[in-house]
Amino acid sequence: MDKQSTQKWVNGVIALSISLILLGIAPGIQMRLHIVNFISNILYIPEYPARVLRYAALDLSGWFFGKSELIQRINLLSQENTKLRMINSEIMTQRILLDINSNLESAQVVLRAPNAWWNELRINGGRKDGLTIGEAVFKEGYLVGRISSVEENFAWVELITSSSLMLPAVVDETRDIGVICGDGEGNVWLQFVPENRGIEKEMSVSTALVGDKLPSGLRIGKISGESSISPNGFRSVRIDIGADLSKLYSVDYKRHIKR
């Protein structure tokens, strides 16, 4: 028998031997597979809660990240909305002031009694000048008070520092509405503002809508920073009024154009 034939016989014997060995151990492999599957089914029971907690933690972390992003977007939109309201308020205020300043008349202060210094004064403009009760009176573009009574040649002005004059007002930056009221001693307070509002020093205050004679947007002053809390949970904030009422020799009022 030649060398090539011998090699073929050897390879055939080796292949047959390997086949017999694999056939012999096959039942053992099947048994091992059954054992592995059995152990896996047993281990699945204690592993199941851990897997559930893992997936729940992943979902919860995703929810928190989504919520955080949503809160950031809401805060950003709130800031942009506040800026837009400030811009709109400034535009409206400028329009009102332009209308008022284009039709202003001056009147001299002719009487201011010491015992009512912060409450009222008399001017030399009256019914003949077109003045009527309820009209606004200004000084340097800021609200001083309103006409409380009118005669032919003179009128009385109730000052915003009077304790009996109460006017709706708004904080321009936050749009919080309250009521301004004087204390009869030269101070003006913005009252009935909720305690937790973000009102800060130097924010501007103007009138809210009262009527045609006293429109919204008339400048009053700025937040001073001094405040107090009432027992019912409201906040009172002192206002630095724009007009200097201690040196008031003349006032301005809107001229009515006769048609």
Residue pairs with C-beta under 8 A, 6 or more apart in sequence:
82 173
82 174
85 173
85 175
86 172
86 173
89 172
89 175
89 206
89 217
90 172
92 216
92 217
93 172
93 206
93 217
93 219
95 217
96 215
96 216
96 217
96 218
97 141
97 217
97 219
100 138
100 218
100 254
101 141
103 254
103 255
103 256
103 257
104 138
104 252
104 253
104 254
104 255
105 125
105 129
105 252
105 253
105 254
105 255
106 250
106 251
106 252
107 123
107 124
107 125
107 129
107 155
107 250
107 251
107 252
107 253
108 123
108 124
108 249
108 250
109 121
109 122
109 123
109 248
109 249
109 250
109 251
110 122
110 123
110 124
110 154
111 121
111 122
112 120
112 121
112 122
112 248
113 120
118 159
118 161
118 162
118 182
118 184
118 185
118 186
118 245
119 158
119 159
119 161
119 162
119 163
119 164
119 184
120 145
120 148
120 156
120 157
120 158
120 159
120 162
121 156
121 157
121 159
121 248
122 154
122 155
122 156
122 157
123 137
123 154
123 155
123 156
123 157
123 251
124 153
124 154
125 131
125 154
125 155
125 253
126 150
126 151
126 152
126 153
126 154
126 155
127 150
127 151
127 152
127 153
127 155
128 152
128 153
130 255
130 256
130 258
131 147
131 150
131 155
131 253
132 147
132 150
132 213
133 147
133 148
133 149
133 150
134 146
134 147
134 211
134 213
134 214
135 146
135 147
135 213
135 214
135 253
135 254
136 143
136 145
136 146
136 213
136 214
136 218
136 253
136 254
137 143
137 144
137 145
137 146
137 147
137 157
137 251
137 252
137 253
138 144
138 218
138 243
138 251
138 252
138 253
139 243
139 244
139 245
139 248
139 250
139 251
139 252
140 242
140 243
141 219
141 242
142 219
142 220
142 221
142 241
142 242
142 243
143 160
143 207
143 218
143 219
143 220
143 242
143 243
144 157
144 159
144 160
144 243
144 245
144 248
144 251
145 157
145 158
145 159
145 160
145 162
145 165
146 157
146 158
146 165
146 167
146 213
146 214
147 155
147 156
147 157
147 158
147 253
148 156
148 157
148 158
149 155
149 156
150 156
157 251
158 164
158 165
159 165
159 182
159 245
160 167
160 180
160 182
160 188
160 220
160 241
161 182
161 183
161 184
161 185
161 186
161 187
161 188
161 241
161 245
162 182
162 184
163 181
163 182
163 183
163 184
165 181
165 182
166 179
166 180
166 181
167 179
167 180
167 207
167 208
167 210
167 214
168 177
168 178
168 179
168 180
168 207
168 208
168 209
168 210
169 177
169 178
169 179
169 180
169 190
169 205
169 206
169 207
169 208
169 220
170 176
170 177
170 178
170 205
170 206
170 207
170 208
170 216
171 178
171 190
171 193
171 199
171 203
171 204
171 205
171 223
172 203
172 204
172 205
172 206
173 200
173 203
173 204
174 197
174 198
174 199
174 203
176 193
176 194
176 197
176 199
177 208
178 190
178 191
178 192
178 193
178 237
179 190
179 191
179 192
180 188
180 189
180 190
180 191
180 205
180 220
180 239
181 188
181 189
181 191
182 188
182 189
183 189
186 245
186 246
187 238
188 220
188 221
188 238
188 239
188 241
189 236
189 237
189 238
189 239
190 205
190 223
190 236
190 237
190 238
190 239
191 234
191 236
192 234
192 236
193 199
193 234
193 235
193 236
193 237
194 233
194 234
194 235
195 229
195 233
195 234
195 235
197 235
199 223
199 235
199 237
200 223
200 225
201 222
201 223
201 224
201 225
202 222
202 223
203 222
203 223
204 219
204 221
204 222
204 223
205 220
205 221
205 222
205 223
205 239
206 216
206 217
206 218
206 219
206 220
207 214
207 215
207 216
207 217
207 218
207 220
208 216
209 215
209 216
210 216
219 242
220 239
220 241
220 242
221 239
221 240
221 241
221 242
222 239
222 240
222 242
223 237
223 238
223 239
223 240
224 237
224 238
224 239
224 240
225 238
226 237
226 238
227 235
227 236
227 237
227 238
228 235
228 236
229 235
229 236
230 236
